[in-house]
């Protein structure tokens, strides 16, 4: 491996924060089952409920919190157990949401990556209480949806809005207008295997297990919960720097022949998708990796597939096979960006 490798794939996962590790170590010290009635179990329960209260306070969430093993389980729980008779899911959702939604109606997006609210496919039937599933931040392009506007349309039809905030939580404010919100701890410095489903009211869901007030089965992973909450508590003070770095990167790549996917839309300060004309994504990844620069093509769950990105296809993008994703984290520096641009120029030729 080349010396001093550079990591620009933070949307896939980002390093565990020291604060999260310390909290997890405390959680492993309090090792008892939170459901046990004895003193050790009660101590674990107290720590778990303290973490739940802190999570709600940090996110300014007025509803309930169901701790899960990550975003995929939270999506499966929220979509699969919602008391709704029909499901709509945007065409650019993460694979985990599309899997959980099965044959649900897909909602169109425009070339800008934003959900088309007046689409002929968006026939919400208030007699069936629709569930609508939309990402806050797209995991491939960084495009940020107008969740408040979408919520207005959904609620006018008596529907329920589930927002996948895996790429937004811990960075952007969570969408308070949504009825359910999905979190993934390892996207903001918490542990892999930790996550949550925020629910405005338990009555939105059918019970599905013995733990988490009966809405999720399986012993709560207290160390992971504590690590996730500690990562949330660390805050997002680094985002101003990340935004400046992404802007600098974008400007430099534009000067060197790049196209920005969704460049006219609101976007996360940490995620961007760039096209290098005439160079396949696979060839770019090999060259970048050989130079010690970690980036991806699409989301981590699908980047190893030879299939075209369903996100770019849904946007009608003409060259999906020439796009890579760059995602910035707390540790990213100006020197990292300069190195990436230098390698980009070498590959571009």
C-alpha distance (Angstrom), angle and dihedral (degrees) to the residues before:
residue distance angle dihedral
X1 . . .
X2 3.82 . .
X3 3.79 116.9 .
X4 3.81 117.8 -93.4
X5 3.83 98.7 14.0
X6 3.79 116.6 -153.5
X7 3.79 121.2 -136.0
X8 3.81 116.5 -151.3
X9 3.81 99.3 156.8
X10 3.81 100.4 90.9
X11 3.81 92.1 136.7
X12 3.81 87.5 67.8
X13 3.79 92.4 50.0
X14 3.77 135.2 -38.1
X15 3.83 130.4 -145.9
X16 3.78 119.1 -78.7
X17 3.79 110.7 -102.6
X18 3.83 118.2 -122.6
X19 3.80 88.7 -124.5
X20 3.78 90.1 55.6
X21 3.80 92.4 48.6
X22 3.82 91.3 50.7
X23 3.80 91.1 50.3
X24 3.80 91.0 48.9
X25 3.78 91.2 51.6
X26 3.79 88.5 54.7
X27 3.78 88.8 49.2
X28 3.79 91.6 54.1
X29 3.79 88.6 51.0
X30 3.82 88.4 56.3
X31 3.77 90.1 53.3
X32 3.81 102.8 158.3
X33 3.80 124.8 114.1
X34 3.84 108.6 -94.9
X35 3.80 89.4 -140.5
X36 3.81 94.1 58.7
X37 3.83 115.5 106.5
X38 3.80 97.8 -142.3
X39 3.81 126.8 94.2
X40 3.81 95.1 -91.8
X41 3.79 91.0 49.3
X42 3.78 91.4 47.8
X43 3.81 90.5 52.3
X44 3.79 90.2 52.4
X45 3.81 90.0 47.3
X46 3.79 91.2 51.5
X47 3.81 90.5 52.0
X48 3.80 90.9 48.0
X49 3.80 94.2 49.7
X50 3.79 90.9 44.8
X51 3.81 88.5 54.7
X52 3.79 90.6 48.4
X53 3.80 92.0 53.0
X54 3.80 91.7 46.6
X55 3.82 91.3 48.7
X56 3.80 90.9 53.9
X57 3.79 91.9 47.0
X58 3.81 94.7 47.9
X59 3.80 91.5 49.5
X60 3.81 93.6 39.5
X61 3.81 88.1 -128.2
X62 3.80 116.5 162.2
X63 3.80 96.6 -166.6
X64 3.80 135.5 61.5
X65 3.82 132.7 -58.6
X66 3.81 123.4 -141.8
X67 3.80 111.8 -169.9
X68 3.82 114.3 -139.4
X69 3.79 140.1 174.0
X70 3.80 91.0 -98.5
X71 3.79 144.1 -55.7
X72 3.81 95.7 -55.6
X73 3.80 92.6 58.6
X74 3.80 91.6 42.5
X75 3.81 90.4 53.1
X76 3.79 92.0 47.3
X77 3.80 90.6 49.2
X78 3.81 95.6 45.1
X79 3.80 95.5 44.9
X80 3.78 97.9 35.6
X81 3.80 98.3 44.8
X82 3.82 101.2 36.1
X83 3.79 114.0 122.9
X84 3.79 92.1 -123.9
X85 3.80 130.4 120.7
X86 3.81 97.8 -149.5
X87 3.79 133.8 31.6
X88 3.79 130.4 -151.6
X89 3.79 121.6 -172.1
X90 3.79 128.4 -176.8
X91 3.81 115.0 -110.7
X92 3.82 91.5 -122.7
X93 3.80 98.5 56.0
X94 3.79 123.0 129.4
X95 3.80 114.9 -87.1
X96 3.82 89.9 -109.6
X97 3.81 90.7 61.2
X98 3.80 93.2 45.0
X99 3.81 90.4 51.0
X100 3.79 92.2 49.1
X101 3.81 91.5 46.9
X102 3.82 93.6 52.0
X103 3.80 110.6 -177.8
X104 3.79 95.2 -2.7
X105 3.80 119.4 145.3
X106 3.82 111.8 -86.8
X107 3.80 118.2 -133.6
X108 3.79 116.0 -138.8
X109 3.78 124.1 -120.4
X110 3.79 128.1 -159.5
X111 3.81 127.9 -122.8
X112 3.81 85.7 -86.2
X113 3.82 90.5 62.7
X114 3.82 93.5 -116.4
X115 3.79 123.1 130.8
X116 3.81 111.9 -102.4
X117 3.78 101.9 -128.4
X118 3.82 94.7 -167.8
X119 3.81 93.3 48.2
X120 3.80 115.2 140.0
X121 3.80 86.0 -125.6
X122 3.81 92.5 61.4
X123 3.80 97.2 82.8
X124 3.79 100.7 147.7
X125 3.78 110.7 -167.3
X126 3.80 111.6 -152.1
X127 3.81 90.2 -162.8
X128 3.82 89.1 66.5
X129 3.82 99.0 40.4
X130 3.81 99.2 -126.6
X131 3.79 125.1 -138.6
X132 3.81 113.5 -145.0
X133 3.82 119.8 -164.3
X134 3.83 119.5 -160.3
X135 3.81 132.7 160.6
X136 3.79 118.2 -123.9
X137 3.83 92.4 -148.1
X138 3.78 120.6 17.7
X139 3.78 109.8 -122.5
X140 3.82 94.1 -142.0
X141 3.80 105.0 38.2
X142 3.80 104.4 20.4
X143 3.82 90.7 -127.7
X144 3.82 110.8 158.0
X145 3.80 117.2 -141.8
X146 3.81 122.8 -140.0
X147 3.79 93.9 -114.0
X148 3.81 93.7 174.9
X149 3.80 91.3 58.0
X150 3.79 93.1 44.4
X151 3.81 90.4 48.9
X152 3.80 90.2 53.3
X153 3.81 91.1 56.0
X154 3.81 93.7 43.8
X155 3.79 95.0 47.2
X156 3.81 91.8 46.8
X157 3.81 86.3 61.8
X158 3.80 91.8 48.0
X159 3.79 90.4 -107.9
X160 3.79 137.2 142.0
X161 3.81 123.2 -118.5
X162 3.81 120.4 -148.5
X163 3.79 113.2 -168.8
X164 3.79 121.7 -162.3
X165 3.81 101.4 -144.9
X166 3.81 96.1 170.0
X167 3.82 91.3 123.1
X168 3.80 95.3 37.2
X169 3.80 106.7 43.0
X170 3.78 114.2 96.9
X171 3.80 89.3 22.8
X172 3.80 110.2 46.2
X173 3.81 126.2 29.2
X174 3.78 110.1 -86.2
X175 3.82 113.2 -109.3
X176 3.78 102.1 -97.4
X177 3.82 90.5 -171.7
X178 3.81 92.0 67.6
X179 3.80 121.9 93.5
X180 3.81 93.9 -144.2
X181 3.81 128.6 22.7
X182 3.80 128.7 -168.3
X183 3.83 123.2 -144.5
X184 3.81 132.2 -169.3
X185 3.81 115.8 -163.3
X186 3.80 99.1 -156.1
X187 3.81 91.8 59.1
X188 3.82 91.6 67.9
X189 3.79 104.5 33.7
X190 3.79 101.1 -74.2
X191 3.81 127.1 115.2
X192 3.78 127.5 -69.8
X193 3.80 106.7 -108.3
X194 3.80 96.2 40.8
X195 3.78 127.2 105.2
X196 3.77 144.9 124.8
X197 3.76 145.8 -139.6
X198 3.79 111.8 -139.6
X199 3.81 110.3 -152.8
X200 3.79 124.9 -170.4
X201 3.80 89.9 -149.0
X202 3.80 131.2 2.4
X203 3.82 86.9 -134.6
X204 3.83 88.2 76.0
X205 3.81 89.6 70.8
X206 3.78 138.7 58.6
X207 3.83 110.2 -125.8
X208 3.79 111.6 -104.2
X209 3.80 110.7 173.8
X210 3.76 150.9 13.3
X211 3.81 99.5 -99.0
X212 3.80 134.0 57.1
X213 3.81 93.3 43.8
X214 3.80 87.8 -46.8
X215 3.80 95.0 -60.1
X216 3.81 98.4 103.8
X217 3.79 132.3 32.2
X218 3.79 123.5 -136.7
X219 3.79 136.4 61.1
X220 3.79 110.8 -71.3
X221 3.82 113.1 -105.9
X222 3.79 96.3 -130.3
X223 3.84 97.2 -176.5
X224 3.81 91.1 53.0
X225 3.79 92.2 46.5
X226 3.80 91.4 51.4
X227 3.81 90.7 47.1
X228 3.80 92.2 51.2
X229 3.79 93.6 49.9
X230 3.81 91.5 47.2
X231 3.81 89.3 53.3
X232 3.80 90.4 51.3
X233 3.79 89.4 49.5
X234 3.82 90.3 55.1
X235 3.80 87.5 72.6
X236 3.78 134.6 -151.8
X237 3.78 102.7 -86.6
X238 3.80 89.2 131.5
X239 3.82 94.3 65.5
X240 3.81 95.1 88.9
X241 3.79 89.3 59.8
X242 3.82 91.3 44.5
X243 3.79 91.1 52.2
X244 3.80 91.3 51.9
X245 3.81 91.1 48.7
X246 3.79 92.8 50.3
X247 3.80 91.1 48.2
X248 3.79 90.7 50.6
X249 3.80 91.1 47.9
X250 3.79 92.5 49.1
X251 3.80 93.4 49.6
X252 3.79 92.4 49.0
X253 3.79 93.5 48.0
X254 3.79 92.2 48.0
X255 3.79 87.3 56.4
X256 3.81 87.7 54.0
X257 3.78 101.1 51.5
X258 3.80 102.3 -86.8
X259 3.79 126.9 145.0
X260 3.80 119.2 -145.2
X261 3.80 115.4 -137.5
X262 3.79 109.8 -135.9
X263 3.77 89.6 -1.8
X264 3.82 93.9 153.2
X265 3.81 93.7 52.5
X266 3.80 129.2 83.2
X267 3.80 105.3 -87.3
X268 3.76 139.8 -172.9
X269 3.81 114.2 -98.6
X270 3.80 88.8 -128.7
X271 3.83 106.1 48.5
X272 3.81 131.9 57.9
X273 3.79 136.2 160.6
X274 3.80 120.1 -145.8
X275 3.78 132.2 -171.1
X276 3.81 120.7 -145.3
X277 3.83 103.2 -160.4
X278 3.78 114.2 -126.5
X279 3.81 95.7 9.1
X280 3.80 121.1 100.0
X281 3.79 119.1 -128.2
X282 3.81 90.3 -122.1
X283 3.80 92.5 53.4
X284 3.80 91.0 47.8
X285 3.81 93.0 50.5
X286 3.80 91.3 51.3
X287 3.78 92.3 49.8
X288 3.81 94.4 45.0
X289 3.79 91.9 47.0
X290 3.79 90.7 49.2
X291 3.80 88.2 53.9
X292 3.82 91.1 51.1
X293 3.81 96.3 -104.7
X294 3.82 117.5 129.7
X295 3.81 115.3 -150.8
X296 3.81 132.4 137.9
X297 3.78 144.9 -139.3
X298 3.78 106.5 -124.8
X299 3.79 124.7 -32.3
X300 3.80 118.8 -20.8
X301 3.80 92.5 -114.2
X302 3.80 92.0 61.6
X303 3.81 105.7 22.8
X304 3.80 91.8 97.9
X305 3.80 91.2 57.9
X306 3.80 123.2 98.3
X307 3.81 90.0 -143.4
X308 3.81 119.1 108.7
X309 3.79 114.0 -102.1
X310 3.80 109.1 -88.0
X311 3.81 88.2 -150.1
X312 3.80 94.9 57.2
X313 3.81 90.6 40.6
X314 3.82 91.1 53.3
X315 3.80 89.1 50.8
X316 3.80 89.4 53.2
X317 3.79 90.6 -120.6
X318 3.80 109.9 175.0
X319 3.81 98.5 -146.9
X320 3.83 109.0 36.0
X321 3.80 91.8 150.5
X322 3.81 92.9 64.6
X323 3.81 99.3 53.9
X324 3.80 129.5 104.2
X325 3.79 130.5 -176.7
X326 3.79 123.8 -128.4
X327 3.80 117.4 -167.9
X328 3.80 125.9 -174.0
X329 3.80 128.8 -147.1
X330 3.78 141.5 -175.4
X331 3.79 91.8 -81.4
X332 3.82 97.1 50.3
X333 3.81 114.7 117.8
X334 3.79 138.1 -170.3
X335 3.80 87.5 -105.8
X336 3.82 89.5 57.6
X337 3.79 90.8 53.0
X338 3.80 91.9 47.0
X339 3.80 90.3 51.2
X340 3.80 91.9 49.4
X341 3.80 91.9 50.3
X342 3.80 90.9 49.2
X343 3.81 91.3 53.1
X344 3.81 90.5 44.8
X345 3.81 89.3 56.5
X346 3.80 91.5 49.6
X347 3.80 92.0 51.5
X348 3.79 93.5 42.8
X349 3.82 89.6 53.6
